[in-house]
Amino acid sequence: MSEKQKFILGLVLGISGVIIWNIYYNSFEKLYTVGEITGTSIGLKSGTSVQFDFYFKGQKIEGSSWKGSYSAKIGHQFIVEFGKDKQSISTILLYYPVPESLNIDIPEEGWVKIPDEIKKYRLKRTEDFGLREYFHRD
């Protein structure tokens, strides 16, 4: 197999993987809550990811998402989108920071949609040519 064929095969498999993952991810009914950054890690080829915790019905759930160039530091809070029936399917929406000054009640069962009080803090910039926000839209 030539280098060109390997590249094309890798590209096709990569795009197919993203499409299949997003179909799977979007098959779950989503809920929203507030999560907190607990750490970061750097992969050899995957870039920087953030680890985060959130609570659903009193249970602590851990997750990990790609960081990109967003400013996300340990202790910062953001909105987390997760599957209603499968909470391990989750992502932290780093373009929805939750300021410390915001006093908002967080229901144990999460929100069906992101509250308007938090939507006004949404960051205007996008990552990955807007694809990240496209696949994780409100």
SVG drawing of the C-alpha trace seen along z (x, -y; Angstrom):
<svg xmlns="http://www.w3.org/2000/svg" viewBox="-36 -38 40 40">
<polyline fill="none" stroke="black" stroke-width="0.4" points="0.0,0.0 1.5,-3.4 1.8,-6.3 -1.0,-8.1 -3.4,-5.2 -2.5,-4.9 -3.3,-8.6 -6.6,-8.4 -7.6,-5.3 -6.7,-7.0 -8.6,-10.1 -11.7,-8.1 -11.6,-6.0 -11.1,-9.1 -14.0,-10.9 -16.2,-7.8 -15.3,-7.4 -16.3,-11.0 -19.6,-10.5 -20.4,-7.2 -19.5,-8.6 -21.7,-11.7 -24.6,-9.5 -24.2,-7.4 -23.7,-10.4 -26.8,-12.2 -28.9,-9.0 -29.2,-9.8 -31.6,-12.3 -29.4,-15.0 -29.4,-16.8 -27.2,-19.6 -25.6,-20.4 -22.5,-22.2 -19.2,-20.4 -15.8,-21.3 -12.4,-20.9 -10.3,-18.5 -7.2,-18.1 -5.6,-18.2 -3.6,-15.7 -1.5,-15.8 -1.5,-13.0 1.2,-12.3 -1.0,-12.9 -4.3,-13.8 -3.5,-17.2 -4.6,-18.4 -7.7,-17.1 -9.5,-18.1 -10.9,-15.9 -14.0,-17.0 -16.6,-15.9 -20.3,-16.5 -23.1,-15.1 -26.3,-13.5 -28.9,-12.4 -26.2,-12.7 -23.7,-10.4 -20.3,-11.8 -19.5,-11.1 -16.1,-11.7 -15.5,-12.6 -12.8,-13.8 -13.0,-16.1 -10.7,-17.7 -9.6,-21.2 -8.6,-22.9 -7.5,-26.5 -10.1,-27.3 -9.0,-28.7 -10.0,-25.9 -8.2,-25.6 -8.6,-23.4 -11.6,-24.5 -13.3,-26.4 -16.9,-25.4 -18.6,-24.9 -21.8,-23.3 -21.7,-19.6 -23.9,-17.8 -24.6,-14.2 -26.9,-11.3 -30.1,-11.1 -29.9,-7.3 -26.1,-6.9 -24.3,-9.5 -20.9,-8.2 -21.6,-9.7 -20.7,-13.3 -18.8,-16.3 -17.9,-19.5 -19.0,-22.6 -16.0,-24.8 -17.7,-27.6 -20.3,-27.8 -18.4,-29.0 -20.3,-29.3 -18.9,-32.3 -18.4,-32.0 -20.5,-35.1 -23.5,-33.4 -25.9,-32.2 -28.0,-29.5 -29.7,-26.4 -28.5,-23.2 -31.2,-20.4 -30.0,-16.9 -31.6,-15.6 -30.0,-18.3 -31.7,-20.7 -33.4,-19.7 -31.9,-22.8 -29.2,-25.2 -30.7,-28.0 -30.9,-31.5 -28.9,-32.9 -25.9,-30.8 -26.5,-31.3 -25.6,-35.0 -22.0,-34.0 -21.5,-31.8 -18.2,-32.5 -18.4,-33.9 -15.5,-32.1 -15.6,-28.6 -13.2,-25.7 -12.5,-23.3 -14.0,-25.6 -17.3,-25.5 -17.7,-21.8 -17.4,-21.1 -20.2,-23.6 -22.2,-22.3 -22.3,-18.7 -23.0,-19.9 -25.5,-22.6 -28.3,-23.7"/>
</svg>
